Amino acid sequence: MVGAEKDVSAGRGPSGVARRAIRTTLCACGAFYVCLYGLDRPVAATYALFAVVSMAALSRIPGTGGQRAAVLVRTLPAVWLLLTAGTFLAVRTWTAVAGMLVIGFAIAFVAAAGPRAAGAAPGLQLLYILPCFPPYAPDTLDQRLGGATFGLILLILAEKFVLPEPRGTTYRELAAGAAGTAARFAAELGRPPYTLPAAEVEAARKTGESLRPLHVEEAERPAGPGLRDRALAHTGLGARTLLGRLVILPPPPPGEPPHRTAQQLLETVGRTAAETGALLAGTGRATAEADALRRLREEVREAAARESQPVPEVRGRRRAALLEVADAAVAFATAAELAVRGRRAPLPPGTDSGRFWYAGRHAPRLWWHRLAAHAGPRSVHFQNAVRISLALAAARTLAGVESLPHGFWAMLAVLSLTRTTVSQTKATVRQALAGTLLGALLAAGVLALVGGHTTVYAVILPLVMLVAFTVGPVRGVGWAQGMFTLVVSFVFAQLAPVTWRLAGVRLMDVVIGSMVGVVFGLLAWPRGAQAELHRAVALLLAREAETVEATTAAVVAGRRDTDPDDRALQLALSLAESAYAQRQIEPRAPVAGAPDWQAAMITGHHVLWGSRRLLARAGPDLGPGNGERLGGRADGVAARMRGAAQRAATIPSADGSRDADAGAAAVEPAAGTGECGNAARVPEVVAPSEFFAAQAWLDSLTLDVERVLAPYRAPDPAGADSADSTGSTDSTGSTGAGAPRPPRSA
């Protein structure tokens, strides 16, 4: 369809495109012919055909046919509402324009709810655009609704039963595989030499990478606002955190066997991971091992609190690291249970309600929190909605004031050709105009030769439509626009007598719509998500640094806080994730000098979780000596984060050049941190258990920041601008961390 971009995700490769084209052609032509020739209802025929084209070709709903059919069923009420609103708002140009501003914004903004909502939005926009043009005919509303419903029912059935695609690996299956890897690691770490070999460390890296959203088919990414999607995104993050904690677990002192309690804790972690994997894979339902790990974790913490203080460094560091592993395993198990059982899964006693704030919440409330988090000009979803609604309203104004024939084609051009960056929009428009010109010339020739013989158009329409929906997505927007020009010409030639001038009208409308798209692409955030991503990640890293300093200061002073106010960090995390998700779909020239975006977001989650855990158990005062050591350590980590923030805020040029001072500040180790390999090393000390718990958290954050900065040491232009070839959702993702009060992470 017009504006479709190349995509090799499930259902969008050449074979998937062919299947989609066959289903679209069968449903569109079938509904059109039944309504037009069988029932003699041209209005119903028009809406039946365009309903199918809107939701099957213009929309890009990810997933298999069954998954798309489910989305279409849920969107039917919205279709009826939009058709009704468009029909009645067409009474005046100003009401139609006002409706376009409000409704166009609302439909586009719902893309913040995840890939399925974003995929359906363009089709829903067209189903509002179509009835908001003259003639003002509310008496035909029943035919409009009936035709659109008939076409969509055929499409739902076709998606479900005609040429179904096999489903790819689900995110639950990937997380279950990661759980099995974690269980194997826990067993390995319980045997001499109590460390993981290099091959297992590499296996952990690959398993973690497989859970990054960009490595997962779009339909399987847990990016929605609902409880299960949030919990599943949380599950993936928990699995990656658990693997990372196991990899860096320090061994017991040389020549000494592991302490019995430590060995028991590690064994229980392994059993919990295996149990969680079975739950995710659907082969088990038990949670006994996770419950046992929760109890054992608390027993170890209580024993540490009763132990004579201070404790030696070797014992304190290993115990703190083991508790980090246990906490990651508990979080992984809790999130997995929420993902599998939904609202029926109660939070076990002692669970951090801030971390799992979404548990038990109903869908409308979760949707509201997702949308509210993006209701501002720093959100790329908000920016996109403003851009497209203004462009559509401008096109509708021109169509109404100038009385453009078939003016909705101009709006369709705006909808299908406007991109999130002005450079991308210009390139798309050039191709589209060339394709439309050639298509218009061919259509004019056919219309001149065939004249009013509608039977000829009826015979060739299915073939032309099949070619259009097969070739367009594969060969690009020029082919799509040219072939679609033929399709609409042959459709309207069957609805009313036409001449070759119809092709000229089509070309004029596409030119007008293209120019409107370029203008608003230039005026409204022309750089797309690039600038916003740099700004959002820089802000996120700065917020992380502030949280590290504040949390460490509270631990040093022994100030406990069971309900910290970390909304600023969560909002920064949400906006960074959404900007990162959009940046992945924007074409960009390879440049060097961008941080590992998702590593920055993973660090944000680790800062958030660790801060809450430490503040809930802070106390007593660590004393001046240990306080100074821990404060200096935190200052070093925070300085590294601020250096990374400074570098992230700088947008590199296409040749990869950057400010030398800024680059040095970001890459050179900050005072007090040391090199990566020695960052965790401090002089031998004895200290309270809280000291080592905070130190273990800071050690893990040091490694996280090293991952953020890694691309600066070995820039790779081929993978630049996303050193992470992966959210995020933990993006779009992600999107699963949250807070007990708004604003919450999307």
N, C-alpha and C positions, 0 to 999 in steps of 0.2 A: 504494500500500500504506500501511498505517498508519505514521504518522510521517514519510512522505515530505515533503520540503520542496520548494518551488518552485525550479526551476533551469532556466536557459535555455541551458545549455551543450549541446554536441552530443548529440542523442538525447533531450533532456529538455524541449524546447519542445513545443507542442501536437501537432504531427505526429509527433515522436519518441515522445511518451507514447502516442499512439494505436497506433503500430506495436508498442511494447513491450507494451501491453495485449492486443493481438491475439495476439502470440506467447505471452504468459503464459497466456491463457485456453485457447488451443489445446492447449498442452502439459499444463497442470494438469488440465483436464477430460479430455483424451484419456487421460493416464496413469491418472487416477482411474477412469474408466469401464472401461478395459481390465482393470485389476486387480480392480475390484469386481464388475462384471457379467460380464466375460469369463472371469476366472480364479477368481472367488469367493474373493478374498483381501482381506478388509477391512483388515487390518493393512498389507499392501503398498500398498493403495489410499491409505490415510491418509498414509503416508510419501512416496509418489510425489507426491501433491498438495502436501504441505507442503514438500517439497524444491524443487519448482518455485517455489512462492510465496516461499520463503525467498531463493532466489538470484536470482529475476527481479524480485520486487516489493519485498521488504524490503531487499535489498541494492541498492546504487546503484553498480554497477561502471561506470566511465566508458568511453566509446569507442563504436566501431561494433559491429555484431553479431559480426563476425569477431574483434575484439579481446576482446569479452566471452566469446566461445566459448573462446578460448585460455586466459583466466583460469579458466573453469569446468573445463576439462580438468585444469589444474594443481591445482585444489582438490579434485578427486575423492578422492585418498587422505586428505586431511584430513577430508572428509565421512565416510568409512568409519570413521576413527579416532574421531571425535566420537560417531557413532551407537553404536559399540561401547562406548566409555567411559560414555556416558549410560545405556545399557542395564544395565550391571553396577553402576554406582554408585547406581542407583535402589533397591538392596536395603534401604537405610536412609535415613531423612531426613538424618541427620548426614553420611553419605557423599555424598549428593547435594548438600548445602550446601557441604561441603568442596570437592567437585569444581567447584561453581559458582564458588567463590572463586578457585581456581587456574586452571581452564580459562577461566572468564570473563575473568579478568585477562589471560591469555596471548593470547586472541583479540583483545581490545580493544587490547592493547599493540602488536600487529603492525601496527596502523595507522601506526606510525612508519615503516614501510617504503614508504609512498607511497600515492597515490590509489587504485590498484587493490586493494591489500591492505585499505585502509580501507573501500573500497566493499563488499568481500565480507564483512567482519567481522560485520555484523548478521545476515546470513543464516546464517553459520556458528554464531553464538550460538544462533539458534533451532533449528538442527539438533542441538545438544547439549541444549537445554532439552526438546525434544519427548520423547526417550526416557528422561529422568531422572525421570519421574513414574510412580507406580503405574499399572497393575500391574507388578510386577517379573516380567518374562517373558523371560529370556534365551533360552528355546527359540524365541522368535519373531524372533531376531536376523537369521536368514537372510531372512525376509520384509521386515524393516525395511531391511536393506541392499539387497535386490533391488528393492524398490519405489522407494527413493530413487535408486538408480542408474538405473533405467528412466526415471524422471521427468527426471533431469538429462541423460541421453543425448538424450531428446527435446528438451530445452531447448537443448542445445548445437547440435543440428541445426537447430532453428528459428532460433537466433541467427545461424547462418551462412547460411541459405538463404531464410528467410521474411522478406520485406519488408526487405532489407538497406538500411542508411543509407549515403549517400556519406561518404567520409572527408574531413575538413577539412584545412586546410593544416598540414603537419607542422612540428615545431620545426626539423628539419634544413633544410626549405625556407626557413623564416624566416631561419635563420642563413646559408644560402647567399645570400639576398637582401642581408643585411647585408654579406657579403663583397664582393659586387658594388659596393655603395655605397662601401665602404672603398677598393676598387681605383680607383674613379672619383675619389675624393678625393685619393688619392696622386698620380694623374696631374695633377689640378688644381693641387696644391701644388707641382708641379715646373715650373709655368709662371708668368710674371709675372702678377699682382703677388705670387705665392707665398703667398696667403692664400685662404680660402674665402669666397665671397659669403654674404650673409645667408640666401639661399634654401637653400644647401647646409647651412648650420648648422642650419636648421630641419629639413631632411631627415634630418640625423644624429640630431636629437632624436626625430623620429617613428620612425625605424628602431630606435633603442634602445628606445623605448617598446614597439614591437611584440614585442620579445623578453622583456618583463616577463611573468612567469608568469600574472598575472591577465588579461592580454590574450590568452592562449593557451587553446584548449580544454583542459579538464581532462585528457582522455585523452592529449593530446600533450605535456603538461608533463613535462620530464625530472626527476622527483622520486623515482624509485626508488633503492634502494641498490646496484644492479648497476653493473658497470663502464661499460657503454654509457650508462646514464642519468646517472651521475656525469660522464662525459666530455662528454655533450651539454649538461648544465647549465654545465659549465666552458667549453664552446664558446660558448654564449650570452653568458656573462660576458666571455669574451675578445673577442668581437665588439664588445660595448658599450664595453669599455675601449679597443680600437683606435680606434673612431670618436671617442671622447672625446679621445684623445691627438692624433689628426689635427686635430681642430677647434682645439685650443689650441697647435698647433705654431707657434713664433715664426718670422717670416720672416727671411731674411738681412739684413744691414745695408743701409740705403738706398743705392742706387747701386752695390752690389756684387753680382755674380752669385753663385749658390750655389757652394759648394766642390764640386769634382768628386766627391769621395768621398761627400759628403752627398747629392748628386743621385743617385748610384748606389745608395745605401742606400734612398732614397725610392722609386726605380723598382723595386728588388727587393721592397720592401714591397708595392707595387701588384701585381706579378706573383704574389707569394705569396698575397695575398688572393684574386686571381682564381682561382688554382689551388685554393685551399682551398674556394672557392665551388663549383667544378666537382666536387670530391671529395664535398662534402655533397649536391649535387644529383644525384649518380650519373652525371654525364656525363664524369668524368675519374677517373683513379686515380694520376696522377703526384704526386710530392712533391719534385721536383728543385728547384723554386724555393724551397721552404721550407728545404731543405738549404743552398742557396746563401746564403739570408739568414742562417742560423745562422753560416756561415763568415765572411760579410762583417761581421756584427755583432762577432764576436770579433776580426777584423782591425782594425776601427775602435777597439775597446777597447784592443787591444795598442798600436796607433799612438798613442792618447792617453796610454798609460802611458809610452811612449818619448819623447814630446814634452817639450820643455823646460818645466819647471814653475816658477812658475805660468803660467796662460794667461789671456788677456783674457776679460772677462765675456761679451762678445757671442759669441765663438767657443765658450766653455765652455757657455753656456746653450743655444745652438742644438744643439750636439753632444749634450748630455745629453738634450734633448727628443727628438732623432732616435733616440737609443738607447732611450728609453722607448717610442717608436712601434715600433721594431724588436722590442723585447722583447714588446710586446703582440701583434704579428703572429706572432711565433714561438709564443707560448703559444696563440693562436687556432688556428694550424695543427696544433700537437701535440695539442691537445684534440680537434680535428675528426678527426684520423686515429685516435685512440683510440675516438671515438664510432662511426666507420664500420667499423673493422677489429677492434675489441675487443682481446682478449688477443693476437691475432696482430700487433698493432702494437708494435714495439719502441721503447723510448725512445731517441732519438738521443743520441750522446755529448754530455756537457755539460749535459743537461737537468736542471733542478732536480727531484730525486726527491722532495723534500718537497711541491712543488706538485702533482705527479702521482703521489702515493704509491699510488694505487689501481691503477696500470697493472700488468697481469699478474696481479692478484689474482683468486682464485676466488670465485664467488658466495657460498658459505657464510661465508667470512671477511668479505666486505664487508657481508653481512647482520648478522653479529655486531657489527661496528663500529658500524653504524647503531643497532642496538638498545641496545648498551652505552652509547652516547652519551646515550641518553634514559632510562637506568635511574636516575632520581633524582626527588625531589619537585619540582624546578624545571622539569621537562619537562611540557608540556601533554599529551603523549601518556601519560605516566605518570599524571598527574592524572585524565585521562579513564578510563583503565583501572581505577584504584582506585575511582572513583565508580561506574562501571557494574557492576563485579564485586561491590561491597558491596551495591548496590541489588538485584541479581539474587539474591544469597545471602539477603538479608532476605526477599525475596518468596518464595523457595523454602522458607524456614523457616516463614513464615506458612501457606503452602499445605500443608506437611506436618503442622504442629502442629494446624491447624484443619481438616485434611482437606477442603480446598476442592474441590468438583467442578469438573473442567476447570481445575485450578489453573494450568496452563501459560498460560492466557489472561492471568492476572495478571502473569506474568513477561513475556509478549509485550507487555503494556502498558508495563511498566518499560522494556523494550528499545526500544520504538518511540516512547515519549513523553519519555524523559529527555533533556534537552539539556545543553549545556556551561555554561549560565548558569541560575541559579535563576529569573530573571525570564522567560527564554524558556521554561523548563519549565512555569512557572505558566500562562503564556498558552496554551501548547500543551495543557495538561491541561484548561483551561476549554473550549476548543473541542472537545477529544476527548470529554469527558463529555457535552456537549450533543449531539454527533453520535451517540454511542453510545446515549444515551437515546432519541432519535428512531428510530434503527435498531432498538433493542430493541422499542419499541412496534410498529413495523411488522412485525418478525419474529414477535412474539407473535401478532399478528393473523393472519398467513399460516399459522403453525403451527396455530392454533386452527381455522382454516377448512379447511385441507387435511388435517390429521390425519396418518394413516399412509400416504397415497397417495404412495409414493416416486417414482413415475413423474413426478408433477408437479414435484417438486424437481429431478429429473434433467433435465427439459426447461428449467426456468427458470434453473438454476444458471449455464450459460454466459453467458446474457444479463446476469444480475446481476453476475457476475464481470467481464465486459467493461466494464460501466458503472463498477464499483468501481475498477478499475485505470486507467480513462481519466479519470474525474472526480476521484478522490482526489488525484493529484499536482498537478492544475491548480487545484482549488478549495480545497485545504487539508486540514488534519488532521481537522477536524470531519466533512467529507464522507467522508474516507477511513475513519474509524472507524465511521461510521454504515453505509456500504455494506459494510464488511468484516464487520460484525455480521450482516448478511443472508447474506453468503457462508458464514460458518462455521455459521450456523444451518441452512442448506439442505444443507451437507455432512454434518453430524452427523445430520440427519434421515434421510439415506440409509444411514448406518452402523448405526443402532439406533433403535428406537421412541423418540420424544421427544414432549414436550408443549410448550405455550406457555411453561412455566416455564424452558425452556432459555434464552430471551432474558433472563430475569431473572438467571440465573446469569452470563451473559455480562456484563451491566451491573455486577453485584457484583464480578466479577473485575477489570474495567477500573477501577472505583473504587479497589479495594485497590492494584492496581499503580500507578495514578496517584499515590496518596498516598505510596507508598514512593518513587517517583521524585522527588516534591517534597521529601520529607524529606532524601534524600541529595543532592539538588541544593542544598539549603540548607546542609547540613553540610560538603560536600566541595567546596571551591573554588567558591563560589557565583557569583563574578564571571567565571568562564570564563577566556578568554585575555587579557582586557583588562589586569588588574593584572600578569599575568605578562609580557605584552608590554612594558609600561612598565618593569618591573624588568629584563627581559632586555636591552632595548636600552640602558638606562642603564648596565648592567654592561658591555655590549659597547663602548660609547663610552669608558668609563673604561679598559677594557683596551687600546683603540686608543691612547688618550693615553699610557699607560704604555709601550707598544711604540714609539711615536714617540720618546719621550724616551730610552729605552734604546738604540734603534738609532742615533739621532743622536749620543749620547754615545760609542758605540763607533766610529762613523765619525770623529768628531773626534779620538779617541785613537788611531785606526789599528788597532783591535782587530778581527781577522778571525774569523769564526765560520761555518763551513760547515754546522753542524747546530744552529741555535738552538732553544732550548726555548720554543716559542710555543703550547704546548698550552692554556694558559688562554684565550688569544685565540680559538683554534679552538673550544673548548667553548662559550664565550660566543656565538660566531657561530652555532653549530649550534642552541643553545637559542632564540636570537632568531629564527632563520628558522622554526623549527617553531611558535613562538608566533604569529608573523606570519601563517603559513599558516592556522592555526585561526581567528585573528581575522577573516579575510576571510569566513568562512562564518557568523559570528555576527551577528545583527541588532543594530543599535545606533542610538541617537538621534544625529543630527548634532551634533557639538560642534566648536568651534574649539580650536586650541592643541595639536595633536599634531604631532610632527616627521614628516618624510618617512621612514617606517620603512625602506623598502628602500634609500634612499640611505645610511642608516646601515650597512646590511649590505654594500652595495657598497663603502663606505669600508673596512669591515673586511677585505674581500678585498684591496683595494688596499694597505692597511697591511701585511697578511700577505705578499703577494707582494713588495712593494717592500723590506720589511725584510730578507727572505731574500736578495734580489738584492744589496742594499748591503752586508750583513754578509759575504757570500761574497767580495766584492771590496774590502773596506775596506783602508786603508793607503796611504801613511804618515800619520803625525800631521799634522793640518792646520795646526798652529801656533796661537798665542794669538789673533791677530787674526781669522783666518777661522773659528777654532773658536768664538769669541764670537759672530760674526755668525750662524753656522749654529745654534748653541745657542739664541740668542735667537729665531731664526725657529722652531725646533722648539718652544720654550716657548710661543710665541704660538699655534701650531697645536694643541698639547696643551691649552692653556687654552680654546681654542674648543671642543674636543671635550669637555672637562669641563663647560663651560657647557651644551653640548647634552645631556650626560648628566644634569645637574641638572634641565634642563627636561623631558627624557623621563621622569624618575622621578616627575614630578608628573602625576597623573591629573586632567585637566580635568573640571569639572562640566558638566552638560548645557547650562548657559547659556554655557559657554565661559570662565567666570571662572577666574583663576589668581592665584597669588601674584605681586604686582607686582615684588618684588625678584628672585624667581627668573626671571620673564620677562625682566627687564632684563639679568640676568646672562647669559641664553642668547642674547639677540638683539644686544646691543651688542658691537661688536668688542672682543676682548680685547687687552690691551696687547701691542704688538709685532707685531700682525698687519696693521693697517691695514684699509681698506675692501677689499671683494672685488676691485674693479678694479685696485687697486694692491698687492694682497697679494704678488704675485710680484716687486715692484720693490725692489731694494736699491741702495745706492750703487755706482757703478762700481768693480769690484774686479778684481784678478788673483788667481787661486787655483788649487790643484790640481784635476784633473778630478773627483776624488771629491767635492769641494765642490759642483760644479755638478750632479753626479748626484744627490746628496742634496737639493740645493735644488730640482731639478725634481720630485722625489718629494714634497717638502713643498708645492710650488706646486699640484700636482694634488690633494693632500689638502685644501688650503685650499678649492679649488673644490668638492670633495666635501662638506665640512662646510657650505659655503654652501647646498648643495642640501638638506642635512638640516634646516637652519634656515629655509629659504625660507618654509614655511607660517606661521611666526610673523610675517613681515612682511606677508603678504597672506592672512590666514586666510579659509578658504572653508568655512562651515558645511555647505554641500551635500556637500562631499567630505571632511568632517572625519573624524577618528580614523584616517584613512588618507590623509594628504596625498598619498601615493603611491597612485594609483588602480590600482596594479598587482597571493616567492621564492622572494615570494622563492622561489623557488628559482630565483631563486637561492635558494628556499625551499624545502619542503617540503619550497622548495624547496627547496631546495635544497640548497643541499645539495650541493655537489660539492667544495668545498675540503676539504682534509684535512691530515693530518700524518703523518710517518713513524712515529709511535708513538701509542698511545691515550692520552687520549681523542681521537677524531678527529671532524672535522665530519661530520654526518650526510649 
